[in-house]
Amino acid sequence: MPALSATDAPPAHVHRHRAEVWSTRFLFLIVGLGTAAWAPLVPHVKAQAALGEAQLGLLLLCLGIGSIAAMPLAGAAAAKIGLRPVLMAGTAAISLALPVLAHANSVAVLAPVLLLFGAGMGAIDCGMNLQAVAVEKASGRPMMSGFHGLYSLGSLVGALAAGALLFAGLGIDLTTWLAVAAIALLFAASWPGILARTTTAGGPAFALPRGTVLVIGILCCIVFLTEGSVLDWSAVFLAQDRGLDPARATLGYAAFSVTMTAGRLAGDWIVARLGRSPVVVLGGLCAAAGLALSVLVPAWEAALAGYALIGAGCANIVPVLFTAAGRQDAMPASVAVPAVTTFGYAGVLAGPALIGFIAQATSLPFAFLTVAVLLVGVAAAGRVLRF
């Protein structure tokens, strides 16, 4: 007997599933918007608190620590009390932190608030991915790339909106409050479809990667580090080294987000046409070339083109690596995928702090070129890994 299609299912079930799908989409948009709301605050915080590169790097490390610490706690809490309280707490945390960050002018205030902001982002990230796995499984068709594409879309729209509002003269304070209002509206829209509970496969929630999984985790860490460096340092670089005003400095992350979003939304078609290994090789080389272009050519327009190349190159490397983590046989997939996820997020959250230390010891352009060399290593690994 053929399986029932979605149209054969009871209407109430169909309605509930649609609500869950839209809820998941809204949650991914929230994280993208929260990321974009933080991007223009980075140079503002740096100037207002009179921070050096190393000091800013340490503060960014606080953000990473908060997020990575919150992820396993959020997963455990979701299993005990459900997703709704976890996601509500995460949304409340970022909504409280963002306006404070817009006014903070001392390390004593910035450090704990960045821990709170990071914890909120980590809690939502964990919760939305738990929901995405369950919704995708219930649908019986691939949906994860589309969900992550909406995160990129939220980052893109948020970055463009922030730049437009700052250019119009609304100021960083009002711009931040508008971002908080948008996050609150999206969370309210997501509430009806948030799952009460999810179930995961057996095995520990986290294990240290080993063998092939360790290699995949390192590659994910490098790619996420690249994404984090663009988020946290592109506006600083464009303002400090290319002389752009704060409004136009947000265009760097916007250019990155445009190509990242387009690449992810077209990702399934690209991988089917090129194959997994070529996507990693060409993507790593494209992103490395983008970093080199942004640093070595002095025109700010070249920097924007470079950030666009970085987004295009990085877009589909991580999805391919997650597929490889699920297909390898060194560790069970139920253990390997969470391990690689945490390893990767360590790069996107803690990696930018390393950029700050390198920039303090040398220069910000040299720090970006160091990341470019690491991306060439990702491309080299793509030639030998089995996907």
N, C-alpha and C positions, 0 to 999 in steps of 0.2 A: 504494500500500500504506500503511495507517495506521501511524503511529509506535507503537513498542512502549510500553506503559505500564510504570509502576514494578513492577507485579505480574508482568509478563511477563519482566522482567530476571532474569538469573541470581541465585540466592539470595545468593551471596557478594558480588556487586556491590551488591545491595540492603542487605545487612548493612553493608558498608563505607560506603555513602552515609549510612545512618542514624547510624553512628558519627561521620562527619564533621559531620553536622548537629548532633548533641548536643555534640560538641567545640566547635563554633562558639558554641553557646548558652552553654556553660560559660565560654568566654573572655570573652564580653560580660558575664556575671555577675561575673567577676573584676574587670574594670575598674569596674563599678558598685560593687562592694563596697569596692574600694580607694579610690574617691572618697568613699564614705560613711565609711570609717575615718578619712580625713583631716579631714572636716568638724568633729567634736567636738574635734580636736586644735588647731584654729585659735585659739579663745579661750584654751585651756590654754597653748599656746606663747606667745601674746601676754602673758599674765599672768606666766608663769614666767620669761620673758626680759625682762620689764618694757619691752615695746616700745610705741612710739607708732604711730599709724595709718600715718604715712609709712614708718617702719622696717618694719612688717609688710607694707606694700605692696611695698617693695623685695625682701623675702624671697619674697613670692609671685611676683614677677617671676623669681626664680631658678627656681622650679618651672616657670614657663612657658618659660623659656629652655632648660632641660633637656629638656622634652618636645618642643618644636619642633625643637631640634637633633637629637634622637634619631630623629624620624620619617623623614627621608630616608636616614639612615644605616641604620635598620632595614630600609627597603625595599631598599636596595642589598645589605645582608647577606642578606636573605631570598632574593634572586635568585641569590646566589653559593653560600650554604651551606644554604639551606632555612629553613623557618619554625620548626622545632623549637628550634634553638639560639637564635634571636632571642626567641621567646616564653619560653624557659627563663631567659634572661638578664634579660628584663624582669620576670618574676615574682620572680626572686631579688633584683633591685634594690629592688622595693617592699617585699618581705618583710624585707629588711635595714634599710630606711630607716624604716619605721613605728615600730618599738620605740625607735630612737634619737631620733626626733622627740618621743616621749612623755617623754623624760628631758632633752632638750637645753635648756640655759638661757642660751646665749650665741649671738650672731650668728655667731661664728667656727665654731661647730659646725652651726648651723641652715642656713647658706647652702649648703655643699657637700652636706649630706644632702638638702636640698630639690632641688638639682640632680639628685642620684641618683634621688630619688623621681620627679621629673618625667620623667627619661630612661626609667625603667622603665615608667611609664604610657604614654609616647609610643611605646615599642617594642611594647608589647602592643597598643596601639590600632592601630598600623600593621599589625601582623601579623594581628590578628583581622579587620580589614577586608579585607585581601588574601585571607584564607581565606573570608570571607563572600561576596565577589564570585565566587570560584571555585565554592563550594558552591551558590550561587543559580543560576549558569549551568548547572551540571550537573543541577540539579533541574528546570529548565525552567519554573519558576513563581516569582512574586515571594516573597521571603523576608526582604528587608533590613529592612522595618519591624518584623517580628517579632524579628529579632536585636537591633535597637536598643531595642525595647521591653524586652528582657531586661536590657540595660544599666540602663535606668530602674528595672526591678524590683529589680536588685541594689542600686542606690542606695537605693531605698525600704526594702527589708528590712534593709539594713545600718544605715541611719539609725535605724529603729525599734528594732532590736536594741541598738545603741549606747546609745540613750536609756534603754531598759529596764534594761540592765546598769549604767549609771551611776546610775540612780534606785535600783536595788537595792543600791547601795553597793560595787560591785566595784572601782571606781576606774579611772582612765584607763589605767593600765599593763596590768592584766589584760584590760580590754576590748580594748586594741590587740592583745595577744597572741592573743586569741580570733579577732580578725579575720584575723590572719596565718595562723592554723591553718586557718580556713575557705578562705582563698585557696589555701593549699597543697593542700587536699583537692580543690578544684575543678580545679586545674591537673593533679593526678594523674588525675582522671576524664577530663579533656580529652585527655590524652596519646595514647591509642590512635587517635583520629580526627584528629589534627593532620596536615595535608597535608605531604608531603615538600617539594614545590615548587609554585609557582603561576606562571602566565604572564599577562602583561598585554598590552594592545593597544600597537601601535607608537606612537612619539612620545616626547618627553621626559617624565620622571616629574613635572616641575614646570615651570611657566612663569608669569610675572607676568600676572595677569588684565588684560584690556583691554576697552573697550566695555561691552557688556551684562554680560559676565562680571565686570568690575570692580564694577559696581553690585550684582550678585548677591553677590559676595564681601563687599562692605561691609555689606549687609543681614545676611548670615550672621554676620559679625563682631559686629554689634550684638546679635543674638539670642544668640549664644554668650557674649558679654560679660555679658548679663543672667543667663544660667544660671550663669556663673562667679561673679558677684557674690552670687547667692543661696547658692552653695556655700561661698564663702570668707568672706562677711560677715554672713549671716543670723544665725548663732549669736552673733557679736560684737554685732550690733545688739540682739538680744533680751536679751542679758545686760547690755550697757552702757547701752542707752537705755530698755529696758522692765523691767529689774531681775529677769529670770528667773535661776534657778539653772542651772548647766551642763547638768543632765539635761534640764530642760524647754526649754532653749535649742535643743536639737537638733530640736525639733518643727517649727521653721520650715522646715528643709530637708526634713523628712519630709512636711509638707503639700504642698510644692512637688513632691516626688517622686510622691506619690499621684496627683495630677491629671496630671502629666507622663506617668506610666506608663499611666494609663487612656486619655489622649488618643492616645498613640502606638499602643497596641494596637487602638484603634478608628479609627486614622487613615485607612486606606483607605476605610472606609465614610463617614467625615466628608467627605473630599475629594470622593468620588463624589456625595454629596448636595448639598454647597454649591458646589463648584467651587474651583479653585486660588486665584484672585484673592481671593474672599471669605474664604478661610481665612487668607491673609496679612493682609488688612485687619482682620478681626475679631480675629484672634489678636494682632496688634500693639496694638490698642486695649484688649483684655482684659488683656494683660500690663502695659501702662502704667497702667491703672486699679488693678491689683493692687499695683504699687509705690506709687502715690499713697495707696491705702488703708492700707498698712502703715506709711507714714511720717506721714500727716496725722491719723490717728485714734490717740489715745494708748493705748488698751487693747491689751494683748498679744494678746487673742483676735482683734482686728481685723487685727493683723499676720499671724497665722496664716492668716486668710481671704485676706488679700492675697497671701501666698505661694502659696496654692492657685490663685488666679486667674492668677498669673504662670505656673505650671506648665501650666495649661489653655491659656493663650494661646500660649505658646512651643512647645507639643508638636509641632505639625504644620507650623510655618512652615519650618523647615529642610528637611524632606523635600520640600516643594513647591519650595523654592529649588534643591535638588539636581536635581530633575526639570527645572526651567527651565534649569539649566546644561547638562544633557544634550541639551535640545531646541534651544537657541540655535544660530545659525550664524556668530557672530563668531569662534569658535575651535573646533577639533575637540573633541568631547566627551571624548576620551581625555586631552586636555590641560586642558580647562576644569574638569572635575570634581576632579582632584587639586589644581588651583590654588585653587579655591573652598574645598576641604577645609582646606588649610593656612591660608588667609585666615581661615576661621571659627575654627579652633583657636587662632589668634593672639588672637582675642577672648576665648575662654573661659579661656585660660591667662595671657595678659599683661594682659588688661583689668582684672581685679581689682586689679592694682597701681595702675592709674590711679584706681580708686575710693579707694584709700588716700591718694594724693596730694591728690585733691579733698577728702576728708574731713579731712585734716590742715590744709588751707588754709581750709576752711569748717566743715563738719560732715558726719557720716555720713548723716543724713537728706537733706541737700542733694545729696550725691553720688548717692543713690538717685533723687532727683527728676530729676537730669541724665540718668540712664539712661532714665527714663520719657519724657522729651522725645525721646530718640533712638528709642524704640519707636513713638512717634507718627509719626516720620519713616518708619519701616518700613511702617506702615499706609498712609501717603500714597503711598509707592512702589508698594505692592501694587495701587493703583488704576490705575497707568499702565504697569506692566511687562506684557509678554505672557508668559503661562504656557502 
